[in-house]
Amino acid sequence: MGIHRPKSIDSEFFYELWKYKGQPYRLGGDSIPSWLRRFDYVYASGDSLLRTETWDGLVFSSVVGGIDVLRPDPNDYHRGIRFNKDHYVVTSGGLFVALGPLKGHDHWLPELPDSLRTVNYLQFSRS
């Protein structure tokens, strides 16, 4: 598992997520970070409380949220796998930065998880 170069996160977007105190949202329009706009299923949550997360032995500090990307992969359909899920840890150290993609135990999914089927939709436009 490799961590690609850190990707910046628009502070306006993340401050908007903070209003919802950790509730996940499906992103749309300009609320999707530009480097993820090619994907249809992008979810994010954020909270102003700093925490530490561990993924595959890697420790991330100053974590304030996360982004999950579920992408269909036709190469896996024959195995009953509809989505591949990648996770990005969002950290704050003056700037918001996403680190990933990280692949957890739920990387291969046969369907959209129930927990994501009923989340609210967050979309805003930049002026």
N, CA, C and O of each residue as an XYZ file, in Angstrom:
508
protein
N       0.853     -1.169      0.000
C       0.000      0.000      0.000
C       0.893      1.223      0.000
O       1.763      1.362      0.859
N       0.684      2.104     -0.951
C       1.487      3.308     -0.995
C       0.653      4.550     -0.790
O      -0.485      4.640     -1.252
N       1.222      5.486     -0.103
C       0.573      6.779      0.083
C       1.111      7.682     -1.018
O       2.314      7.924     -1.109
N       0.213      8.168     -1.839
C       0.625      9.080     -2.887
C       0.873     10.457     -2.298
O       0.630     10.689     -1.114
N       1.345     11.342     -3.106
C       1.642     12.698     -2.660
C       0.407     13.311     -1.998
O      -0.709     13.133     -2.486
N       0.600     14.027     -0.896
C      -0.540     14.651     -0.206
C      -1.315     15.564     -1.156
O      -0.736     16.277     -1.976
N      -2.632     15.520     -1.023
C      -3.500     16.326     -1.881
C      -4.180     17.393     -1.030
O      -4.721     17.102      0.037
N      -4.146     18.616     -1.510
C      -4.736     19.693     -0.715
C      -6.260     19.615     -0.763
O      -6.858     19.195     -1.754
N      -6.856     20.033      0.340
C      -8.310     20.079      0.479
C      -8.697     21.530      0.703
O      -8.108     22.216      1.539
N      -9.672     21.986     -0.032
C     -10.169     23.350      0.076
C     -10.712     23.584      1.488
O     -11.581     22.844      1.948
N     -10.211     24.595      2.165
C     -10.635     24.850      3.545
C     -12.113     25.208      3.618
O     -12.783     24.829      4.579
N     -12.641     25.929      2.626
C     -14.068     26.274      2.615
C     -14.916     24.995      2.637
O     -15.909     24.909      3.360
N     -14.513     24.020      1.846
C     -15.210     22.733      1.807
C     -15.146     22.046      3.167
O     -16.160     21.550      3.660
N     -13.969     22.014      3.773
C     -13.864     21.268      5.017
C     -14.543     21.975      6.176
O     -15.108     21.319      7.051
N     -14.499     23.290      6.199
C     -15.225     24.011      7.240
C     -16.726     23.763      7.109
O     -17.434     23.694      8.114
N     -17.210     23.630      5.888
C     -18.620     23.301      5.660
C     -18.939     21.931      6.262
O     -19.979     21.769      6.901
N     -18.064     20.946      6.068
C     -18.276     19.617      6.647
C     -18.281     19.651      8.169
O     -19.031     18.906      8.800
N     -17.462     20.497      8.761
C     -17.380     20.587     10.220
C     -18.718     20.940     10.853
O     -18.986     20.559     11.993
N     -19.556     21.660     10.126
C     -20.868     22.044     10.662
C     -21.691     20.814     11.042
O     -22.568     20.895     11.902
N     -21.413     19.680     10.404
C     -22.226     18.481     10.580
C     -21.610     17.484     11.556
O     -22.114     16.370     11.699
N     -20.538     17.865     12.223
C     -19.933     17.122     13.337
C     -19.789     15.617     13.096
O     -20.301     14.799     13.861
N     -19.091     15.277     12.034
C     -18.757     13.881     11.785
C     -19.768     13.090     10.977
O     -19.516     11.928     10.660
N     -20.902     13.681     10.635
C     -21.883     12.968      9.823
C     -21.356     12.807      8.396
O     -20.850     13.772      7.824
N     -21.463     11.620      7.812
C     -21.007     11.447      6.428
C     -21.984     12.063      5.437
O     -23.196     12.069      5.652
N     -21.433     12.573      4.364
C     -22.220     13.166      3.288
C     -21.717     12.659      1.950
O     -20.518     12.459      1.756
N     -22.653     12.452      1.024
C     -22.256     12.173     -0.349
C     -22.021     13.527     -1.001
O     -22.843     14.436     -0.882
N     -20.904     13.652     -1.685
C     -20.522     14.940     -2.256
C     -20.975     15.042     -3.705
O     -21.040     14.047     -4.426
N     -21.285     16.262     -4.112
C     -21.667     16.528     -5.487
C     -21.179     17.902     -5.912
O     -20.875     18.752     -5.075
N     -21.109     18.108     -7.206
C     -20.718     19.406     -7.749
C     -19.358     19.857     -7.264
O     -18.414     19.069     -7.190
N     -19.269     21.144     -6.931
C     -18.000     21.732     -6.498
C     -17.574     21.282     -5.110
O     -16.455     21.568     -4.684
N     -18.458     20.575     -4.395
C     -18.037     20.090     -3.078
C     -17.082     18.899     -3.210
O     -16.409     18.548     -2.241
N     -17.012     18.276     -4.384
C     -16.052     17.189     -4.605
C     -14.694     17.813     -4.900
O     -14.586     18.649     -5.798
N     -13.657     17.424     -4.164
C     -12.315     17.945     -4.478
C     -11.981     17.687     -5.950
O     -12.315     16.631     -6.487
N     -11.335     18.632     -6.590
C     -11.095     18.562     -8.043
C     -10.413     17.273     -8.468
O     -10.698     16.760     -9.550
N      -9.533     16.744     -7.657
C      -8.799     15.543     -8.027
C      -9.639     14.272     -7.890
O      -9.166     13.182     -8.210
N     -10.893     14.406     -7.412
C     -11.798     13.259     -7.304
C     -13.047     13.394     -8.168
O     -13.933     12.543     -8.089
N     -13.142     14.421     -8.976
C     -14.373     14.689     -9.722
C     -14.701     13.657    -10.790
O     -15.820     13.654    -11.305
N     -13.792     12.805    -11.131
C     -14.092     11.774    -12.143
C     -14.871     10.604    -11.550
O     -15.317      9.723    -12.284
N     -15.039     10.590    -10.221
C     -15.746      9.502     -9.548
C     -17.161      9.921     -9.169
O     -17.396     11.068     -8.791
N     -18.108      8.979     -9.274
C     -19.511      9.255     -8.960
C     -19.852      9.101     -7.484
O     -20.765      9.758     -6.984
N     -19.128      8.244     -6.791
C     -19.460      7.930     -5.406
C     -18.345      8.431     -4.489
O     -17.372      7.723     -4.227
N     -18.503      9.667     -4.006
C     -17.511     10.275     -3.125
C     -18.234     10.715     -1.850
O     -19.207     11.467     -1.902
N     -17.746     10.237     -0.717
C     -18.344     10.522      0.582
C     -17.288     11.142      1.481
O     -16.102     10.834      1.364
N     -17.724     12.018      2.381
C     -16.764     12.649      3.288
C     -17.434     12.964      4.617
O     -18.651     13.123      4.708
N     -16.596     13.047      5.642
C     -17.052     13.518      6.943
C     -15.894     14.259      7.595
O     -14.728     14.036      7.269
N     -16.235     15.132      8.509
C     -15.198     15.899      9.189
C     -15.662     16.364     10.549
O     -16.857     16.519     10.798
N     -14.703     16.584     11.421
C     -14.990     17.051     12.761
C     -13.779     17.858     13.226
O     -12.642     17.521     12.897
N     -14.021     18.908     13.980
C     -12.913     19.756     14.415
C     -12.078     19.127     15.527
O     -11.028     19.665     15.877
N     -12.515     18.006     16.086
C     -11.746     17.325     17.122
C     -10.595     16.549     16.487
O     -10.821     15.691     15.635
N      -9.379     16.844     16.894
C      -8.209     16.138     16.358
C      -8.126     14.740     16.949
O      -8.412     14.531     18.128
N      -7.733     13.792     16.120
C      -7.572     12.421     16.587
C      -6.412     11.766     15.845
O      -5.846     12.349     14.920
N      -6.068     10.560     16.257
C      -5.028      9.774     15.604
C      -5.689      8.534     15.016
O      -6.555      7.934     15.653
N      -5.289      8.143     13.805
C      -5.792      6.929     13.170
C      -4.613      6.083     12.716
O      -3.565      6.605     12.336
N      -4.800      4.771     12.763
C      -3.781      3.837     12.301
C      -4.354      2.997     11.171
O      -5.435      2.423     11.302
N      -3.633      2.928     10.071
C      -4.008      2.122      8.908
C      -2.811      1.272      8.524
O      -1.757      1.794      8.161
N      -2.977     -0.022      8.605
C      -1.913     -0.940      8.175
C      -0.561     -0.592      8.801
O       0.472     -0.664      8.136
N      -0.571     -0.218     10.075
C       0.671      0.097     10.773
C       1.138      1.527     10.590
O       2.094      1.941     11.246
N       0.498      2.298      9.723
C       0.848      3.715      9.543
C       0.009      4.543     10.505
O      -1.207      4.370     10.579
N       0.650      5.438     11.237
C      -0.048      6.272     12.207
C      -0.195      7.676     11.628
O       0.781      8.299     11.210
N      -1.427      8.157     11.613
C      -1.728      9.503     11.128
C      -2.200     10.336     12.308
O      -3.113      9.930     13.027
N      -1.589     11.496     12.513
C      -1.991     12.369     13.613
C      -2.680     13.605     13.050
O      -2.622     13.866     11.848
N      -3.321     14.348     13.911
C      -4.077     15.550     13.542
C      -5.151     15.249     12.499
O      -5.409     16.054     11.603
N      -5.774     14.075     12.631
C      -6.842     13.687     11.701
C      -8.120     14.424     12.072
O      -8.523     14.436     13.235
N      -8.758     15.042     11.075
C      -9.999     15.773     11.286
C     -11.138     15.244     10.424
O     -12.260     15.743     10.505
N     -10.859     14.240      9.603
C     -11.922     13.709      8.767
C     -11.410     12.662      7.807
O     -10.265     12.213      7.878
N     -12.303     12.290      6.905
C     -11.937     11.292      5.918
C     -12.789     11.409      4.674
O     -13.879     11.982      4.695
N     -12.276     10.859      3.597
C     -12.991     10.810      2.327
C     -12.948      9.371      1.847
O     -11.884      8.752      1.817
N     -14.104      8.836      1.472
C     -14.194      7.506      0.885
C     -14.632      7.631     -0.557
O     -15.576      8.357     -0.871
N     -13.945      6.922     -1.430
C     -14.280      6.888     -2.845
C     -14.641      5.450     -3.188
O     -13.839      4.537     -2.992
N     -15.842      5.256     -3.695
C     -16.259      3.940     -4.156
C     -16.297      3.992     -5.669
O     -17.053      4.762     -6.261
N     -15.475      3.170     -6.282
C     -15.394      3.208     -7.742
C     -15.732      1.843     -8.317
O     -15.171      0.828     -7.903
N     -16.659      1.825     -9.280
C     -16.974      0.563     -9.952
C     -15.747      0.060    -10.705
O     -15.018      0.844    -11.313
N     -15.526     -1.243    -10.660
C     -14.419     -1.835    -11.400
C     -14.934     -3.048    -12.166
O     -15.079     -4.129    -11.596
N     -15.214     -2.869    -13.465
C     -15.749     -3.970    -14.272
C     -14.871     -5.221    -14.248
O     -15.368     -6.325    -14.473
N     -13.583     -5.065    -13.982
C     -12.692     -6.233    -13.924
C     -13.017     -7.152    -12.747
O     -12.636     -8.322    -12.754
N     -13.718     -6.632    -11.739
C     -14.060     -7.433    -10.566
C     -15.494     -7.959    -10.584
O     -15.869     -8.746     -9.714
N     -16.299     -7.539    -11.556
C     -17.711     -7.928    -11.575
C     -17.881     -9.447    -11.574
O     -18.777     -9.970    -10.911
N     -17.034    -10.148    -12.306
C     -17.167    -11.614    -12.395
C     -16.946    -12.298    -11.039
O     -17.329    -13.453    -10.854
N     -16.333    -11.587    -10.101
C     -16.118    -12.124     -8.751
C     -17.198    -11.666     -7.774
O     -17.109    -11.933     -6.576
N     -18.224    -10.973     -8.290
C     -19.300    -10.484     -7.427
C     -18.946     -9.212     -6.686
O     -19.609     -8.848     -5.715
N     -17.907     -8.537     -7.139
C     -17.469     -7.294     -6.492
C     -17.878     -6.120     -7.374
O     -17.436     -6.007     -8.517
N     -18.717     -5.259     -6.838
C     -19.213     -4.124     -7.609
C     -18.373     -2.861     -7.420
O     -18.210     -2.072     -8.351
N     -17.833     -2.671     -6.192
C     -17.087     -1.445     -5.894
C     -15.737     -1.754     -5.261
O     -15.586     -2.730     -4.526
N     -14.774     -0.917     -5.558
C     -13.508     -0.869     -4.826
C     -13.544      0.424     -4.024
O     -13.830      1.492     -4.565
N     -13.251      0.320     -2.729
C     -13.319      1.489     -1.851
C     -11.914      1.919     -1.454
O     -11.119      1.119     -0.961
N     -11.627      3.183     -1.676
C     -10.370      3.781     -1.238
C     -10.692      4.847     -0.192
O     -11.678      5.574     -0.312
N      -9.860      4.927      0.818
C     -10.056      5.892      1.894
C      -8.901      6.890      1.902
O      -7.750      6.524      1.667
N      -9.219      8.136      2.171
C      -8.220      9.188      2.339
C      -8.401      9.777      3.731
O      -9.509     10.167      4.101
N      -7.335      9.843      4.494
C      -7.338     10.469      5.805
C      -7.108     11.963      5.575
O      -6.204     12.349      4.833
N      -7.924     12.796      6.210
C      -7.753     14.247      6.095
C      -7.149     14.755      7.390
O      -7.697     14.548      8.472
N      -6.007     15.427      7.264
C      -5.305     15.957      8.429
C      -5.270     17.483      8.367
O      -5.444     18.088      7.309
N      -5.041     18.077      9.523
C      -4.959     19.529      9.608
C      -3.682     19.907     10.333
O      -3.421     19.454     11.448
N      -2.907     20.729      9.692
C      -1.709     21.270     10.312
C      -1.530     22.674      9.781
O      -0.437     23.054      9.361
N      -2.597     23.442      9.800
C      -2.610     24.761      9.181
C      -3.356     24.710      7.858
O      -4.175     25.580      7.564
N      -3.066     23.678      7.054
C      -3.776     23.410      5.805
C      -4.418     22.041      5.915
O      -3.924     21.175      6.637
N      -5.520     21.842      5.201
C      -6.144     20.521      5.161
C      -5.499     19.727      4.039
O      -5.353     20.214      2.918
N      -5.112     18.487      4.361
C      -4.427     17.634      3.403
C      -5.043     16.241      3.455
O      -5.315     15.721      4.537
N      -5.265     15.631      2.283
C      -5.750     14.261      2.204
C      -4.580     13.340      1.903
O      -3.775     13.617      1.014
N      -4.490     12.239      2.651
C      -3.427     11.260      2.468
C      -4.054      9.921      2.112
O      -4.960      9.458      2.806
N      -3.592      9.305      1.058
C      -4.129      8.024      0.616
C      -3.734      7.786     -0.824
O      -2.852      8.474     -1.339
N      -4.349      6.850     -1.474
C      -5.480      6.045     -1.025
C      -5.039      4.918     -0.098
O      -3.975      4.321     -0.262
N      -5.897      4.654      0.879
C      -5.684      3.565      1.828
C      -6.733      2.495      1.550
O      -7.897      2.801      1.292
N      -6.315      1.268      1.605
C      -7.230      0.169      1.335
C      -7.407     -0.650      2.608
O      -6.465     -1.278      3.091
N      -8.626     -0.636      3.146
C      -8.920     -1.366      4.370
C      -9.498     -2.742      4.085
O      -9.506     -3.204      2.944
N      -9.982     -3.391      5.140
C     -10.588     -4.716      4.993
C     -11.845     -4.671      4.133
O     -12.275     -5.702      3.615
N     -12.439     -3.492      3.975
C     -13.650     -3.344      3.169
C     -13.358     -2.708      1.803
O     -14.189     -1.977      1.265
N     -12.191     -2.987      1.257
C     -11.825     -2.428     -0.053
C     -12.710     -2.987     -1.173
O     -13.106     -2.245     -2.072
N     -13.023     -4.282     -1.127
C     -13.850     -4.900     -2.163
C     -15.259     -5.069     -1.635
O     -15.476     -5.771     -0.647
N     -16.214     -4.431     -2.284
C     -17.595     -4.432     -1.809
C     -18.543     -4.968     -2.876
O     -18.465     -4.544     -4.029
N     -19.443     -5.896     -2.517
C     -20.395     -6.423     -3.482
C     -21.507     -5.429     -3.810
O     -22.147     -5.529     -4.857
N     -21.732     -4.475     -2.915
C     -22.771     -3.465     -3.136
C     -22.472     -2.235     -2.292
O     -21.577     -2.241     -1.447
N     -23.233     -1.192     -2.537
C     -23.104      0.020     -1.736
C     -23.532     -0.297     -0.304
O     -24.629     -0.818     -0.103
N     -22.701      0.001      0.695
C     -23.061     -0.315      2.084
C     -24.333      0.415      2.522
O     -24.578      1.552      2.120
N     -25.139     -0.258      3.355
C     -26.367      0.358      3.869
C     -26.086      1.699      4.536
O     -26.882      2.631      4.425
N     -24.957      1.794      5.225
C     -24.633      3.031      5.950
C     -24.457      4.228      5.019
O     -24.529      5.373      5.467
N     -24.226      3.977      3.724
C     -24.038      5.081      2.779
C     -25.264      5.329      1.907
O     -25.330      6.343      1.211
N     -26.222      4.432      1.935
C     -27.415      4.575      1.080
C     -28.314      5.726      1.500
O     -29.028      6.287      0.669
N     -28.290      6.081      2.765
C     -29.238      7.071      3.272
C     -28.575      8.374      3.720
O     -29.217      9.192      4.378
N     -27.315      8.578      3.378
C     -26.662      9.818      3.812
C     -27.183     10.999      3.003
O     -27.666     10.840      1.882
N     -27.076     12.174      3.587
C     -27.477     13.392      2.897
C     -26.466     13.755      1.819
O     -25.326     13.291      1.816
N     -26.920     14.592      0.916
C     -26.127     15.015     -0.233
C     -25.634     16.436      0.032
O     -26.423     17.308      0.397
N     -24.348     16.671     -0.148
C     -23.772     17.998      0.073
C     -23.230     18.515     -1.251
O     -22.349     17.911     -1.862
N     -23.776     19.642     -1.679
C     -23.316     20.245     -2.928
C     -23.336     21.747     -2.763
O     -24.312     22.324     -2.282
N     -22.249     22.371     -3.168
C     -22.244     23.817     -3.192
C     -21.453     24.281     -4.397
O     -20.634     23.543     -4.945
N     -21.708     25.506     -4.797
C     -21.033     26.081     -5.960
C     -20.114     27.182     -5.508
O     -20.399     27.916     -4.562
N     -19.025     27.278     -6.191
C     -18.070     28.365     -5.923
C     -18.514     29.590     -6.734
O     -18.937     29.474     -7.884
N     -18.406     30.740     -6.116
C     -18.809     31.962     -6.828
C     -17.652     32.569     -7.566
O     -17.809     33.600     -8.219
